[in-house]
Amino acid sequence: MTLQNIALFQAMGAKMDYLDHRQKVIAQNIANADTPNYRPKDLTDVDFGRVLTKVTKDGSVRMRSTQARHMPAYNNVQDPRNIKQKMTYEVAPGENSVILEEQMIKANKINIDHSLMLNIAKKNIGMIRMALGNQN
């Protein structure tokens, strides 16, 4: 059995591939910050609901609260689709709508997510090595 056969490592590999591709898209946006008529691009986030549907039978997870301080059930929380999202962008005189600050924030978030995936992989490999008796 190899590490590629373990579902956790497959998921981490897929996330790393997504982050790599997204970093390339954001870098292209930054490189074209002065290109006339350029519109920034981005990858769509993975739809967790669709992934959950594939994993569970009916696509739902039931939440049970045993204490009053627990989070409320999903039907008691405001639906995030009803919240207005910022859709306006600054547009430069050359019809370029790349905002460097936004792109740099996205690049930094990608870097943080990438570091998180690496740390999770290192910790899991360490646990596997420990379980096998190899402490080095």
GUBA-271201 format. One record per residue: residue number from 1; residue in one letter; x, y negated, z of N, C-alpha, C, CB in turn. Coordinates in Angstrom, 3 decimals, m for minus. Atoms other than C-alpha are relative to their C-alpha. Last residue first. Glycine has a CB too. Layout:
+-----+------+----------+----------+----------+----------+----------+----------+----------+----------+----------+----------+----------+----------+
: seq : type :   n.east :  n.north :     n.up :  ca.east : ca.north :    ca.up :   c.east :  c.north :     c.up :  cb.east : cb.north :    cb.up :
+-----+------+----------+----------+----------+----------+----------+----------+----------+----------+----------+----------+----------+----------+
: NUM :    A :        X :        Y :        Z :        X :        Y :        Z :        X :        Y :        Z :        X :        Y :        Z :
...
+-----+------+----------+----------+----------+----------+----------+----------+----------+----------+----------+----------+----------+----------+
END
This chain:
+-----+------+----------+----------+----------+----------+----------+----------+----------+----------+----------+----------+----------+----------+
: seq : type :   n.east :  n.north :     n.up :  ca.east : ca.north :    ca.up :   c.east :  c.north :     c.up :  cb.east : cb.north :    cb.up :
+-----+------+----------+----------+----------+----------+----------+----------+----------+----------+----------+----------+----------+----------+
: 136 :    N :   m0.887 :    0.954 :    0.696 :   13.589 :   m8.822 :   12.372 :   m0.766 :   m0.851 :   m0.918 :    1.084 :    0.704 :   m0.765 :
: 135 :    Q :    0.011 :    1.294 :   m0.662 :   11.066 :   m7.212 :   14.778 :    0.832 :   m1.049 :   m0.748 :    0.513 :    0.148 :    1.413 :
: 134 :    N :   m1.166 :    0.721 :    0.515 :   10.298 :   m4.184 :   12.601 :   m0.040 :   m1.426 :    0.537 :    0.030 :    0.008 :   m1.569 :
: 133 :    G :   m1.152 :   m0.200 :   m0.875 :    7.975 :   m1.957 :   14.629 :    1.257 :   m0.682 :   m0.478 :    0.266 :    1.443 :    0.151 :
: 132 :    L :   m0.826 :   m1.070 :    0.554 :    5.331 :   m1.565 :   11.949 :    1.258 :    0.271 :    0.822 :    0.389 :   m0.342 :   m1.413 :
: 131 :    A :    0.767 :   m1.242 :   m0.111 :    2.854 :   m3.570 :   14.019 :    0.794 :    1.194 :   m0.537 :   m1.331 :   m0.129 :   m0.754 :
: 130 :    M :   m0.016 :   m0.380 :   m1.412 :    5.488 :   m6.286 :   14.430 :   m0.747 :    1.321 :    0.184 :   m0.634 :   m1.114 :    0.881 :
: 129 :    R :   m1.346 :   m0.492 :   m0.324 :    6.054 :   m6.409 :   10.674 :    0.070 :    0.476 :    1.441 :    1.050 :   m1.095 :   m0.243 :
: 128 :    I :   m0.131 :   m1.308 :    0.656 :    2.313 :   m6.689 :   10.083 :    1.359 :    0.613 :    0.320 :   m0.182 :   m0.132 :   m1.536 :
: 127 :    M :    0.805 :   m0.962 :   m0.750 :    2.037 :   m9.470 :   12.673 :    0.100 :    1.393 :   m0.609 :   m1.460 :   m0.449 :    0.046 :
: 126 :    G :   m0.657 :   m0.276 :   m1.278 :    4.949 :  m11.343 :   11.072 :   m0.768 :    1.010 :    0.831 :    0.171 :   m1.280 :    0.788 :
: 125 :    I :   m1.121 :   m0.899 :    0.324 :    3.366 :  m10.993 :    7.633 :    0.755 :    0.360 :    1.268 :    0.960 :   m0.655 :   m1.030 :
: 124 :    N :    0.555 :   m1.323 :    0.276 :    0.180 :  m12.456 :    9.081 :    1.080 :    0.995 :   m0.365 :   m1.021 :   m0.078 :   m1.114 :
: 123 :    K :    0.477 :   m0.595 :   m1.251 :    2.022 :  m15.381 :   10.670 :   m0.550 :    1.406 :   m0.227 :   m1.077 :   m0.885 :    0.633 :
: 122 :    K :   m1.156 :   m0.354 :   m0.830 :    3.972 :  m16.143 :    7.497 :   m0.436 :    0.695 :    1.281 :    0.821 :   m1.249 :    0.337 :
: 121 :    A :   m0.662 :   m1.158 :    0.605 :    0.820 :  m16.016 :    5.344 :    1.181 :    0.457 :    0.852 :    0.473 :   m0.333 :   m1.425 :
: 120 :    I :    0.872 :   m1.156 :   m0.233 :   m1.059 :  m18.331 :    7.701 :    0.650 :    1.261 :   m0.570 :   m1.403 :   m0.227 :   m0.638 :
: 119 :    N :   m0.111 :   m0.370 :   m1.412 :    1.881 :  m20.744 :    7.687 :   m0.870 :    1.204 :    0.337 :   m0.384 :   m1.177 :    0.887 :
: 118 :    L :   m1.316 :   m0.608 :   m0.225 :    2.040 :  m20.737 :    3.893 :    0.159 :    0.451 :    1.449 :    1.116 :   m0.988 :   m0.367 :
: 117 :    M :    0.023 :   m1.342 :    0.597 :   m1.718 :  m21.323 :    3.605 :    1.341 :    0.708 :    0.203 :   m0.333 :   m0.085 :   m1.508 :
: 116 :    L :    0.858 :   m0.853 :   m0.816 :   m1.524 :  m24.244 :    6.046 :   m0.012 :    1.427 :   m0.537 :   m1.428 :   m0.562 :    0.047 :
: 115 :    S :   m0.783 :   m0.356 :   m1.193 :    1.418 :  m25.766 :    4.185 :   m0.797 :    0.922 :    0.915 :    0.424 :   m1.268 :    0.769 :
: 114 :    H :   m1.044 :   m0.929 :    0.459 :   m0.598 :  m25.649 :    0.941 :    0.845 :    0.460 :    1.190 :    0.902 :   m0.671 :   m1.081 :
: 113 :    D :    0.653 :   m1.295 :    0.215 :   m3.596 :  m27.249 :    2.661 :    1.010 :    1.064 :   m0.431 :   m1.110 :   m0.129 :   m1.056 :
: 112 :    I :    0.354 :   m0.523 :   m1.319 :   m1.377 :  m30.086 :    3.954 :   m0.648 :    1.386 :   m0.128 :   m0.955 :   m0.976 :    0.730 :
: 111 :    N :   m1.244 :   m0.391 :   m0.665 :    0.166 :  m30.611 :    0.512 :   m0.268 :    0.607 :    1.368 :    0.928 :   m1.202 :    0.140 :
: 110 :    I :   m0.422 :   m1.240 :    0.660 :   m3.281 :  m30.638 :   m1.120 :    1.270 :    0.524 :    0.656 :    0.229 :   m0.228 :   m1.519 :
: 109 :    K :    0.890 :   m1.057 :   m0.507 :   m4.403 :  m33.220 :    1.432 :    0.364 :    1.350 :   m0.612 :   m1.479 :   m0.339 :   m0.305 :
: 108 :    N :   m0.419 :   m0.308 :   m1.364 :   m1.350 :  m35.349 :    0.568 :   m0.862 :    1.099 :    0.603 :   m0.062 :   m1.252 :    0.870 :
: 107 :    A :   m1.263 :   m0.747 :    0.089 :   m2.101 :  m35.160 :   m3.155 :    0.490 :    0.392 :    1.387 :    1.077 :   m0.836 :   m0.725 :
: 106 :    K :    0.312 :   m1.356 :    0.477 :   m5.726 :  m36.179 :   m2.501 :    1.262 :    0.857 :   m0.062 :   m0.671 :   m0.056 :   m1.391 :
: 105 :    I :    0.681 :   m0.670 :   m1.113 :   m4.585 :  m39.156 :   m0.406 :   m0.342 :    1.434 :   m0.394 :   m1.285 :   m0.771 :    0.409 :
: 104 :    M :   m1.037 :   m0.356 :   m0.968 :   m2.114 :  m40.087 :   m3.151 :   m0.609 :    0.693 :    1.217 :    0.779 :   m1.251 :    0.438 :
: 103 :    Q :   m0.749 :   m1.127 :    0.543 :   m4.877 :  m39.961 :   m5.762 :    1.088 :    0.458 :    0.972 :    0.619 :   m0.376 :   m1.348 :
: 102 :    E :    0.851 :   m1.195 :   m0.063 :   m7.141 :  m42.160 :   m3.668 :    0.761 :    1.231 :   m0.485 :   m1.277 :   m0.199 :   m0.842 :
: 101 :    E :    0.160 :   m0.355 :   m1.411 :   m4.359 :  m44.721 :   m3.130 :   m0.847 :    1.265 :    0.151 :   m0.640 :   m1.165 :    0.777 :
: 100 :    L :   m1.169 :   m0.725 :   m0.496 :   m3.446 :  m44.674 :   m6.818 :   m0.149 :    0.436 :    1.456 :    1.234 :   m0.859 :   m0.146 :
:  99 :    I :   m0.360 :    0.742 :   m1.206 :   m6.921 :  m45.628 :   m7.959 :    1.119 :    0.794 :    0.667 :   m1.247 :   m0.203 :    0.973 :
:  98 :    V :   m0.827 :   m0.725 :   m0.956 :   m7.258 :  m44.380 :  m11.533 :    0.335 :   m0.925 :    1.168 :    1.298 :    0.535 :   m0.675 :
:  97 :    S :    0.651 :   m0.073 :   m1.311 :  m10.173 :  m46.109 :  m13.290 :    0.784 :    0.833 :    1.012 :   m1.388 :    0.573 :   m0.151 :
:  96 :    N :   m0.583 :   m1.125 :   m0.715 :   m8.437 :  m47.362 :  m16.438 :   m0.599 :    0.022 :    1.390 :    1.558 :   m0.095 :    0.055 :
:  95 :    E :    1.015 :   m1.062 :   m0.118 :  m10.637 :  m49.630 :  m18.566 :    0.558 :    1.270 :    0.635 :   m0.574 :    0.330 :   m1.374 :
:  94 :    G :   m0.232 :   m0.913 :    1.122 :   m7.563 :  m51.772 :  m19.440 :   m0.955 :    1.180 :    0.003 :    1.421 :    0.505 :    0.030 :
:  93 :    P :    0.323 :    0.668 :    1.274 :   m8.918 :  m54.518 :  m17.152 :    0.200 :    0.884 :   m1.232 :    0.845 :   m1.239 :   m0.145 :
:  92 :    A :   m0.976 :    1.033 :    0.340 :   m8.785 :  m52.029 :  m14.242 :   m0.398 :   m0.662 :   m1.316 :    1.430 :    0.600 :   m0.098 :
:  91 :    V :   m0.431 :   m0.134 :    1.386 :  m11.881 :  m50.148 :  m13.132 :    0.915 :   m1.180 :   m0.312 :   m1.227 :    0.055 :   m0.986 :
:  90 :    E :   m0.566 :    1.241 :    0.506 :  m12.581 :  m49.555 :   m9.462 :    0.467 :    0.252 :   m1.425 :    1.174 :   m0.511 :    0.905 :
:  89 :    Y :   m1.450 :    0.067 :    0.001 :  m14.697 :  m46.517 :   m8.971 :    0.423 :   m1.383 :   m0.472 :    0.614 :    1.108 :   m0.896 :
:  88 :    T :   m0.589 :    1.116 :    0.716 :  m18.324 :  m46.073 :   m8.067 :    1.509 :    0.029 :    0.139 :   m0.559 :   m1.327 :    0.508 :
:  87 :    M :   m0.187 :   m0.359 :    1.405 :  m19.791 :  m42.698 :   m7.194 :    0.644 :   m1.136 :   m0.794 :   m1.338 :    0.377 :   m0.627 :
:  86 :    K :   m0.576 :    1.112 :    0.738 :  m19.606 :  m42.873 :   m3.404 :    0.284 :    0.446 :   m1.438 :    1.297 :   m0.513 :    0.692 :
:  85 :    Q :   m1.446 :   m0.060 :    0.122 :  m21.846 :  m40.135 :   m2.128 :    0.492 :   m1.153 :   m0.858 :    0.444 :    1.346 :   m0.594 :
:  84 :    K :   m0.543 :    0.655 :    1.194 :  m25.381 :  m40.677 :   m0.914 :    1.515 :    0.083 :    0.017 :   m0.458 :   m1.476 :   m0.082 :
:  83 :    I :   m0.863 :    1.125 :   m0.326 :  m26.400 :  m38.140 :    1.721 :    0.561 :   m0.574 :   m1.300 :    1.148 :    0.431 :    0.966 :
:  82 :    N :    0.820 :    1.211 :   m0.062 :  m29.362 :  m35.945 :    0.778 :    0.817 :   m1.246 :    0.309 :   m1.080 :    0.164 :    1.039 :
:  81 :    R :    0.329 :    0.403 :    1.370 :  m27.090 :  m33.123 :   m0.386 :   m0.855 :   m1.256 :   m0.029 :   m0.721 :    1.127 :   m0.722 :
:  80 :    P :   m1.030 :    0.886 :    0.551 :  m25.581 :  m32.994 :    3.117 :   m0.295 :   m0.432 :   m1.430 :    1.344 :    0.683 :    0.049 :
:  79 :    D :   m0.504 :   m0.596 :    1.234 :  m28.877 :  m31.624 :    4.501 :    1.026 :   m0.940 :   m0.632 :   m1.164 :    0.296 :   m0.990 :
:  78 :    Q :    0.298 :    0.755 :    1.217 :  m29.315 :  m32.997 :    8.013 :    0.666 :    0.651 :   m1.211 :    0.465 :   m1.465 :    0.143 :
:  77 :    V :   m1.082 :    0.905 :    0.361 :  m29.035 :  m30.282 :   10.665 :   m0.364 :   m0.691 :   m1.308 :    1.355 :    0.760 :   m0.125 :
:  76 :    N :    0.095 :    1.159 :   m0.887 :  m32.017 :  m28.586 :   12.312 :    1.071 :   m1.046 :   m0.310 :    0.116 :    0.445 :    1.454 :
:  75 :    N :    1.190 :    0.773 :    0.369 :  m32.509 :  m26.067 :    9.470 :   m0.218 :   m1.208 :    0.909 :   m1.226 :    0.892 :    0.038 :
:  74 :    Y :   m0.177 :    0.729 :    1.251 :  m28.925 :  m24.854 :    9.837 :   m1.208 :   m0.862 :   m0.369 :    0.281 :    0.972 :   m1.113 :
:  73 :    A :    0.151 :   m0.851 :    1.176 :  m29.353 :  m23.928 :   13.485 :    0.042 :   m0.853 :   m1.266 :   m1.321 :    0.805 :    0.071 :
:  72 :    P :    1.363 :   m0.342 :    0.417 :  m28.074 :  m26.321 :   16.128 :   m0.003 :    0.897 :   m1.232 :   m0.800 :   m1.268 :   m0.282 :
:  71 :    M :    0.431 :    0.775 :    1.161 :  m24.527 :  m26.117 :   17.512 :   m1.420 :    0.395 :   m0.394 :    0.967 :    0.209 :   m1.187 :
:  70 :    H :   m0.416 :   m0.518 :    1.299 :  m24.225 :  m24.560 :   20.945 :   m0.509 :   m0.891 :   m1.124 :   m0.502 :    1.434 :   m0.193 :
:  69 :    R :   m1.050 :    0.844 :    0.576 :  m24.647 :  m26.724 :   24.047 :    0.497 :    0.503 :   m1.351 :    1.160 :   m0.091 :    0.955 :
:  68 :    A :    0.589 :    1.235 :    0.539 :  m28.002 :  m25.131 :   24.943 :    1.041 :   m0.884 :   m0.672 :   m0.689 :   m0.781 :    1.110 :
:  67 :    Q :   m0.063 :    1.103 :   m0.950 :  m26.346 :  m21.732 :   25.341 :   m0.555 :   m1.254 :   m0.665 :    1.458 :   m0.232 :    0.496 :
:  66 :    T :    0.240 :   m0.579 :   m1.316 :  m26.923 :  m18.373 :   23.665 :    0.071 :   m1.048 :    1.097 :    0.999 :    1.104 :    0.277 :
:  65 :    S :   m0.579 :    0.806 :   m1.081 :  m27.276 :  m19.712 :   20.168 :   m0.388 :    0.605 :    1.332 :   m0.469 :   m1.480 :   m0.084 :
:  64 :    R :    0.737 :   m0.177 :   m1.236 :  m27.756 :  m17.224 :   17.359 :    0.677 :   m0.843 :    1.069 :   m0.068 :    1.503 :    0.416 :
:  63 :    M :   m0.697 :    0.540 :   m1.147 :  m26.713 :  m17.996 :   13.823 :   m0.889 :    0.144 :    1.221 :    0.396 :   m1.475 :   m0.231 :
:  62 :    R :    0.900 :    0.455 :   m1.055 :  m27.857 :  m15.837 :   10.956 :    0.829 :   m0.477 :    1.194 :   m0.983 :    1.136 :    0.424 :
:  61 :    V :   m0.533 :   m0.456 :   m1.278 :  m25.578 :  m15.641 :    7.961 :   m0.911 :   m0.573 :    1.072 :    1.506 :   m0.443 :    0.210 :
:  60 :    S :    0.205 :    0.832 :   m1.184 :  m27.053 :  m15.916 :    4.530 :    0.631 :    0.658 :    1.219 :   m1.503 :   m0.248 :    0.242 :
:  59 :    G :   m0.658 :    1.289 :    0.097 :  m26.275 :  m14.769 :    1.028 :   m0.184 :   m0.890 :    1.203 :   m0.481 :   m0.701 :   m1.184 :
:  58 :    D :    0.962 :    1.031 :    0.384 :  m28.847 :  m11.975 :    0.975 :    0.613 :   m1.393 :   m0.064 :   m1.149 :   m0.006 :    0.965 :
:  57 :    K :    1.071 :   m0.518 :    0.847 :  m26.535 :   m8.965 :    0.921 :   m0.941 :   m1.102 :   m0.481 :   m0.789 :    1.055 :    0.751 :
:  56 :    T :    1.146 :   m0.490 :   m0.769 :  m23.376 :  m10.612 :    2.186 :   m1.108 :    0.436 :   m0.950 :   m0.518 :   m1.088 :    0.975 :
:  55 :    V :   m0.463 :   m0.796 :   m1.131 :  m19.998 :  m10.935 :    0.439 :   m1.158 :    0.602 :    0.791 :    0.860 :   m0.849 :    0.914 :
:  54 :    K :   m0.679 :   m1.199 :    0.491 :  m21.145 :  m12.090 :   m3.006 :    0.388 :    0.936 :    1.146 :    1.244 :   m0.388 :   m0.798 :
:  53 :    T :    1.006 :   m0.848 :    0.628 :  m23.657 :  m14.502 :   m1.492 :    0.622 :    1.294 :   m0.510 :   m0.686 :   m0.745 :   m1.147 :
:  52 :    L :    0.720 :   m0.687 :   m1.069 :  m20.936 :  m15.887 :    0.780 :   m1.058 :    0.940 :   m0.562 :   m0.647 :   m1.013 :    0.941 :
:  51 :    V :   m0.899 :   m1.041 :   m0.503 :  m18.772 :  m16.717 :   m2.244 :   m0.699 :    0.819 :    1.078 :    1.302 :   m0.622 :    0.557 :
:  50 :    R :   m0.071 :   m1.024 :    1.043 :  m21.678 :  m18.570 :   m3.845 :    0.910 :    1.151 :    0.440 :    0.510 :   m0.611 :   m1.325 :
:  49 :    G :    1.269 :   m0.717 :    0.037 :  m22.351 :  m20.456 :   m0.618 :    0.002 :    1.116 :   m1.028 :   m1.127 :   m0.956 :   m0.291 :
:  48 :    F :   m0.025 :   m1.027 :   m1.028 :  m18.665 :  m21.372 :   m0.280 :   m1.284 :    0.826 :    0.005 :    0.216 :   m0.633 :    1.361 :
:  47 :    D :    1.302 :   m0.017 :   m0.653 :  m18.743 :  m23.224 :   m3.588 :   m0.037 :    1.160 :    0.993 :   m1.150 :    0.121 :   m1.044 :
:  46 :    V :    0.628 :   m1.315 :    0.040 :  m15.075 :  m23.719 :   m4.466 :   m1.296 :   m0.056 :    0.793 :    0.951 :    1.098 :    0.562 :
:  45 :    D :   m0.267 :   m0.864 :   m1.141 :  m14.222 :  m27.376 :   m4.893 :   m0.743 :    1.316 :   m0.158 :   m0.402 :   m0.691 :    1.312 :
:  44 :    T :    1.129 :   m0.107 :   m0.919 :  m14.382 :  m28.894 :   m8.341 :    0.381 :    0.958 :    1.126 :   m1.290 :    0.486 :   m0.740 :
:  43 :    L :    0.652 :   m1.301 :    0.028 :  m11.064 :  m29.747 :   m9.908 :   m1.178 :   m0.019 :    0.958 :    0.993 :    1.132 :    0.365 :
:  42 :    D :   m0.191 :   m0.775 :   m1.218 :  m10.139 :  m33.373 :  m10.460 :   m0.698 :    1.337 :   m0.180 :   m0.544 :   m0.758 :    1.254 :
:  41 :    K :    0.626 :   m1.324 :    0.012 :   m9.778 :  m35.781 :  m13.348 :    0.246 :    0.669 :    1.353 :    0.559 :    0.883 :   m1.171 :
:  40 :    P :   m0.616 :   m1.051 :   m0.824 :   m9.046 :  m39.497 :  m13.387 :   m0.811 :    1.297 :   m0.049 :    0.136 :   m0.475 :    1.456 :
:  39 :    R :    0.884 :   m0.293 :   m1.120 :  m10.353 :  m41.498 :  m16.357 :    0.635 :    1.119 :    0.828 :   m1.436 :    0.403 :   m0.496 :
:  38 :    Y :   m0.169 :   m1.310 :   m0.640 :   m7.852 :  m43.028 :  m18.770 :   m0.948 :    0.109 :    1.189 :    1.475 :    0.215 :    0.456 :
:  37 :    N :    1.176 :   m0.871 :    0.170 :   m9.159 :  m45.921 :  m20.893 :    0.144 :    1.384 :    0.629 :   m0.290 :    0.164 :   m1.460 :
:  36 :    P :    1.320 :    0.593 :    0.260 :   m5.726 :  m47.624 :  m20.992 :   m1.066 :    1.076 :   m0.246 :    0.076 :   m0.946 :   m1.212 :
:  35 :    T :    0.463 :   m0.328 :    1.343 :   m2.838 :  m45.624 :  m19.463 :   m1.392 :   m0.594 :   m0.227 :   m0.020 :    1.536 :   m0.214 :
:  34 :    D :   m0.026 :    1.199 :    0.831 :   m1.418 :  m47.377 :  m16.404 :   m0.467 :    0.252 :   m1.433 :    1.390 :   m0.569 :   m0.020 :
:  33 :    A :    0.611 :    1.115 :   m0.725 :   m2.290 :  m44.736 :  m13.784 :   m0.046 :   m1.280 :   m0.830 :    0.757 :   m0.256 :    1.287 :
:  32 :    N :    0.765 :    0.798 :    0.961 :   m1.534 :  m41.953 :  m16.276 :   m0.679 :   m1.203 :    0.645 :   m1.040 :    0.866 :   m0.673 :
:  31 :    A :   m0.868 :    0.329 :    1.133 :    1.245 :  m40.358 :  m14.212 :   m0.702 :   m0.889 :   m1.013 :    0.480 :    1.270 :   m0.680 :
:  30 :    I :   m0.958 :    1.007 :   m0.457 :   m0.937 :  m40.549 :  m11.107 :    0.910 :   m0.430 :   m1.150 :    0.841 :    0.543 :    1.175 :
:  29 :    N :    0.730 :    1.246 :   m0.243 :   m3.779 :  m38.732 :  m12.866 :    0.959 :   m1.119 :    0.397 :   m1.064 :    0.202 :    1.096 :
:  28 :    Q :    0.297 :    0.560 :    1.321 :   m1.353 :  m36.112 :  m14.196 :   m0.772 :   m1.310 :    0.136 :   m0.805 :    1.008 :   m0.849 :
:  27 :    A :   m1.256 :    0.587 :    0.483 :   m0.056 :  m35.567 :  m10.658 :   m0.193 :   m0.615 :   m1.383 :    1.117 :    1.065 :   m0.041 :
:  26 :    I :   m0.177 :    1.262 :   m0.719 :   m3.663 :  m35.058 :   m9.508 :    1.280 :   m0.688 :   m0.450 :    0.027 :    0.237 :    1.523 :
:  25 :    V :    1.012 :    0.935 :    0.499 :   m4.221 :  m32.409 :  m12.204 :    0.164 :   m1.367 :    0.655 :   m1.418 :    0.545 :    0.259 :
:  24 :    K :   m0.390 :    0.396 :    1.360 :   m0.935 :  m30.632 :  m11.383 :   m0.974 :   m1.024 :   m0.575 :    0.068 :    1.231 :   m0.920 :
:  23 :    Q :   m1.133 :    0.919 :   m0.141 :   m1.787 :  m30.641 :   m7.660 :    0.472 :   m0.480 :   m1.369 :    1.160 :    0.681 :    0.755 :
:  22 :    R :    0.548 :    1.309 :   m0.373 :   m5.176 :  m29.109 :   m8.499 :    1.120 :   m1.025 :    0.151 :   m0.809 :    0.103 :    1.313 :
:  21 :    H :    0.635 :    0.585 :    1.184 :   m3.487 :  m26.239 :  m10.357 :   m0.551 :   m1.393 :    0.304 :   m1.128 :    0.914 :   m0.509 :
:  20 :    D :   m1.045 :    0.285 :    0.986 :   m1.163 :  m25.497 :   m7.455 :   m0.590 :   m0.691 :   m1.225 :    0.720 :    1.296 :   m0.416 :
:  19 :    L :   m0.713 :    1.197 :   m0.457 :   m3.985 :  m25.778 :   m4.915 :    1.090 :   m0.407 :   m0.974 :    0.604 :    0.235 :    1.376 :
:  18 :    Y :    0.908 :    1.143 :    0.134 :   m6.120 :  m23.316 :   m6.902 :    0.716 :   m1.293 :    0.395 :   m1.268 :    0.204 :    0.872 :
:  17 :    D :    0.101 :    0.268 :    1.439 :   m3.207 :  m20.874 :   m7.226 :   m0.887 :   m1.213 :   m0.261 :   m0.555 :    1.231 :   m0.744 :
:  16 :    M :   m1.268 :    0.620 :    0.395 :   m2.546 :  m21.172 :   m3.470 :   m0.005 :   m0.328 :   m1.498 :    1.189 :    0.935 :    0.342 :
:  15 :    K :    0.019 :    1.379 :   m0.496 :   m6.227 :  m20.492 :   m2.740 :    1.281 :   m0.731 :   m0.405 :   m0.167 :   m0.023 :    1.539 :
:  14 :    A :    0.942 :    0.743 :    0.836 :   m6.154 :  m17.390 :   m4.962 :   m0.066 :   m1.461 :    0.425 :   m1.396 :    0.634 :    0.069 :
:  13 :    G :   m0.608 :    0.182 :    1.314 :   m3.023 :  m16.159 :   m3.231 :   m0.898 :   m0.787 :   m0.935 :    0.328 :    1.342 :   m0.616 :
:  12 :    M :   m1.020 :    1.040 :   m0.144 :   m4.570 :  m16.735 :    0.188 :    0.691 :   m0.279 :   m1.334 :    1.036 :    0.410 :    1.056 :
:  11 :    A :    0.693 :    1.276 :   m0.166 :   m7.650 :  m14.760 :   m0.859 :    1.001 :   m1.146 :    0.135 :   m0.923 :    0.046 :    1.228 :
:  10 :    Q :    0.586 :    0.335 :    1.297 :   m5.529 :  m11.896 :   m2.174 :   m0.691 :   m1.358 :    0.068 :   m1.000 :    1.090 :   m0.445 :
:   9 :    F :   m1.087 :    0.504 :    0.829 :   m3.487 :  m11.972 :    1.034 :   m0.465 :   m0.326 :   m1.417 :    1.127 :    1.012 :   m0.047 :
:   8 :    L :   m0.431 :    1.296 :   m0.530 :   m6.621 :  m11.673 :    3.142 :    1.095 :   m0.603 :   m0.874 :    0.498 :    0.148 :    1.449 :
:   7 :    A :    0.939 :    1.052 :    0.421 :   m8.003 :   m8.900 :    0.925 :    0.436 :   m1.380 :    0.477 :   m1.400 :    0.303 :    0.525 :
:   6 :    I :    0.705 :    0.462 :   m1.195 :   m4.940 :   m6.665 :    1.387 :   m0.840 :   m1.216 :   m0.379 :    1.002 :   m0.345 :    1.159 :
:   5 :    N :    1.239 :   m0.769 :   m0.147 :   m3.983 :   m4.948 :   m1.874 :   m0.815 :   m0.429 :    1.213 :    0.317 :    1.474 :    0.103 :
:   4 :    Q :    0.980 :    0.469 :    0.972 :   m1.410 :   m7.623 :   m2.771 :   m1.332 :    0.730 :    0.103 :    0.548 :    0.151 :   m1.388 :
:   3 :    L :    0.702 :    1.149 :   m0.555 :    0.445 :   m6.849 :    0.467 :   m1.057 :   m0.530 :   m0.959 :    0.986 :   m1.101 :    0.342 :
:   2 :    T :   m0.750 :    1.253 :    0.066 :    1.317 :   m3.440 :   m0.924 :   m0.821 :   m1.127 :    0.604 :    0.387 :   m0.335 :   m1.456 :
:   1 :    M :    0.844 :    1.173 :    0.000 :    0.000 :    0.000 :    0.000 :    0.893 :   m1.241 :    0.000 :   m0.962 :    0.005 :    1.221 :
+-----+------+----------+----------+----------+----------+----------+----------+----------+----------+----------+----------+----------+----------+
END
